[in-house]
Amino acid sequence: MSEESWINAALTGARPRAVGALLRYFRDLDTAEEAFQEACLRALKHWPVNGPPRDAAAWLIMVGRNAALDGARRMSRQEALPEEAVLSDLEDAEAPLAERLDGAQYRDDVLRLLFICCHPDLPATQQIALALRIVCGLGVRQIARAFVVGEAAMEQRITRAKARIAKADVPFEAPGAVERSERLAAVAAMAYLVFNEGYSVREPQLAGDADLCEEAIRLARLLLRLFPAEPEIMGLLGLMLLQHARAPARFNAAGEIVLLEEQDRTLWNRKLIGEGLALIDKAVRHQRPGPYQVQAAIAAEHSRSARAGETDWGSIAALYAALERMQPSPVITLNRAVAISKVLGPAEALALIEPLAERLGAYFPYHGARGHFLLQLGRKAEARAAFNQAICLANTPAEAALIRQHLDKLGEEAGIPG
Amino acid sequence: MLYALLCYHDEDVVWSWSKEEDDAVMARLGQVQEKWVKAGKLGPSLRLLPTTAATTLRKSEDPPLVLDGPFAETKEQLLGFYIIDVEGLEEALAFARELAAANPGGAYEIRPVGLYNADPRTAV
């Protein structure tokens, strides 16, 4: 890994903890964010020279806090303080600070930060976008992709959310129990988007990329500990664990995506699957089904099948239908169509997704799935056109490579060199 | 003399370990375990999943109440246990000390076993 990507990965990984702790110090989101940004700038300057600090988050908190305090002092006294002297104390200061941040405290900081991002004055989409930007430090483009909207629209959404939260004069104190559980749904949705972001951008060899999935799982575990009898949080964590369990099988040695059906299931993490299945069992007892529980149940169907051929696609199609009723969305319909194609065949599946062309026109998996159905129906020219469209929309080289395999096969069959 | 070695640690800390850290700890513990297996003193052992996956059946109610989570809300949680067959407390403590060196933090409760039923599935 290059130096720059190592530093970026470390900054991203430390961000929720660092911004959360800085928010606790300053009780103001803008000040906390600015302090963190300042700390990041200094990290980019110092880390390549001095090597990585033992605890990146502790370093950033200390430097960010000192920088913001210096800034405040300078403002009041109109005189500069010796910056380097402050920084030279860091090595001594780091150890005790790291100890104080040990354990559960940083998680309370992260949770507080999440809840403040999920202020009820903000519409749900803005809460999620803001939290992704502030807590997770995702770029506007990444966030836009997770929402399947344009980049400019997302930029505007985040700017508007920040303006509203500034105007709303957010109280620092964490919300009470009732208010908190009302916000839980938004926080859970945000945590799952964080997970999906990690899942979708993941390339096999980059160690830093796995952090997002694991950060989301930790976040979900924390939420479940705070809300231990909330079946949707059990479902959320179960869903994440069951999906993350497949991570070791999702890419081959060449770094290419391996589809679920072709994955070596012996590589799946049985411990994560065991925990995920246990959480679903717990959730079912509450008899309060919700979208996360249904999605976890879908993931569980795959986890329980030792071989792809044993998958109960009928159950999966029924679960997607239930999910569609709870949460109508063209992406869910697309997924149901994939299950339907296994049960009823590609013609039924194609008929189900053709009306989605307009809404999912910019969505990479739509064209990939459509190409598959067309291919199964022997409509090769149309399949090729769909795969070509998918390649144009691929978000990562691995996604593009996956589609190219199908195009190559089509080319071979037609006698055209791949 | 049979002892149970109950492993307590702050779950927040343990489940924050990266896979690499976790693997390293398990490898170090494995070395200690191997030594005691060879000496014929280590019985069954197990590691538990997080308390968020736990359910409690509270028997004080009739019918008993099913609750989410572990029985007790404590800072340190029961994460697993070992069964050892040793001369006495000093040897049990020696085992615990070796484990502690391989995996610092938390605590081991060394508790004499009153009744031991071997796994009936393997006893056949």
Interface residues (C-beta under 8 A of the other chain):
Chain A: D102 G103 A104 R107 E214 R218 R221 L224 R225 P228 A229 M234 L237 K271 G274 E275 A278 L279 K282 R285
Chain B: D10 D12 V13 W15 S16 S18 L49 P50 T51 T52 A53 T55 V66 L67 D68 G69
